Amino acid sequence: MNRIRLVIADDSEPTRYLLQDLLKLDYLIVASVGDGQAAVEAARQFKPELVLLDISMPILDGFEAAKQIKELCPSTPLIFISDHSETVYIEAAFSFGGSGYVVKSKMIAELVPAIGRVLAGEEYGRPIPARCSRL
């Protein structure tokens, strides 16, 4: 069975270890890196089938890394994993090519389902636009 190749990019070493433990049985983790530039280089080298990106990382933030990864590997889906739960960050993640967004405080419960949906071609975590009501 060929496992999906995955890159993990997060500046927090404990978070990277947690993600590795959570995903190592079902996915082939080809790189686990601590900054955005290293994420871009891992994408260039390994051509992963999925990239998990933190937003707040050194050298290149997750948004800039996403932009560069999408230039290298346009069909590779990106899932942002972040402490930021504000809509402005979530919308920015999708505008930079993200296919999914998971808030770290919900990561244990939501990441595996998010990966499944994204790999099936769906989005995960995009805010639902507010509807205007008629008076």
N, C-alpha and C positions, 0 to 999 in steps of 0.2 A: 504494500500500500504506500503510495507516495503522499507524504504529508505536505501541507501548505507551508511554504517558506515564509518566515516572518522576521521582521526587524523590529526591535524594541528600542525606543529612544526616550530617555527620561534622565534628568540630571540627578535624581535621587537614587542612590544605589539600593537602599531598602525597597523602593518601589520596583526597580528593575528585577530584584530577586523575587519579590512577590509575584510579579507578572510571569517570570520564568517558571516558578513553581506551579502557578495556576494553569499555564498553557503547554508545558513541556511534553505532556503525554499525547496531546492531540496535534501539535504543530511542531515543525522543525524550526527552531530559533537559530537563524544563521548569524545574527549579530545582536548584541545588547550594548548600547552605547549611551554616553552621558552628555552629549551635546549635539546641536543641530548639524554642524559641519560633518561630524562623524556619521550621522544618520544619512546625509547625502552620499557620502563615500560608501557606506554600506549598501545603499540602494544601487549605486553604480556598479559595485563589485558583485553583489549577489543576485540582483534582479528579483527581489522578493515578490511574493504574491499578495502581501499585506504588510503595511507599516503602521505601527502604533507610535504616536508622537505626543509628547508633552508640549505645552505651549511655552512655558517659561524655562528656557534652557540657555546656557552660555554659548558664545561664539555666533551661532545663528539661532534665533528663536524658532519655535515650531512652525510659525506661519511662513517665514522665509525658507526654512528647510522644506516645507511642503511644496512651496512654489518650485524650488529647484528639483525636488524628487519628481514632481509631475512633469517637468520638462524632460527628465531622463527616462521616466517610466510612466507614460501618460495613462496606461490602463491599470496601474497598481492602485488599489484602494487604500485610503488613509483613514485611520480612526484616531481622533484626538482624545487623549486622556489628560484631564486637567483638574486642578483644584478650583478653577474659575467656573462658577455656575451661572454667571450673568449672561443674559441673552446676547449682549454685544460680542462676547467672546465666541459663543456658539455660532452665531451668524457669520462671524469672521472666519471661523474654522471651515465652514461650508464654502464660503467665498474663495478660500485658498485651495479648494479641491478636495476637502474632506468628504468622506462618505458616512462618517459616524462621529459621535461625540459622547463620551462617557465621563461623568464627574467622578473624580477619584473616591469621594466618600461613598459612591454607589458601585464602585468597580467590581467588587467581589460578586455581587448579584447580577450586574448588567453586562459585564464585558463579554462573556461567552455568548449570550444571546445576540449581542451587538455584532460580534464577529460573524456569527452565522447569517444574520440578515444582510450584512454588508457583502459577504462572499456570495450571497444569493442575488446580488445586484440591487438590493434595496438600501435605503438610508436608515440611519438610526440616530435619534436624539435631536433632530432638527425641530426647532420650536414651531408650533402651529401658529400661523398668523391669526391675529385678533380679528374677529368679525365685527363689522359695524352693524349696529342694530338700527332699524328704522323706527322712527318715533311716530 
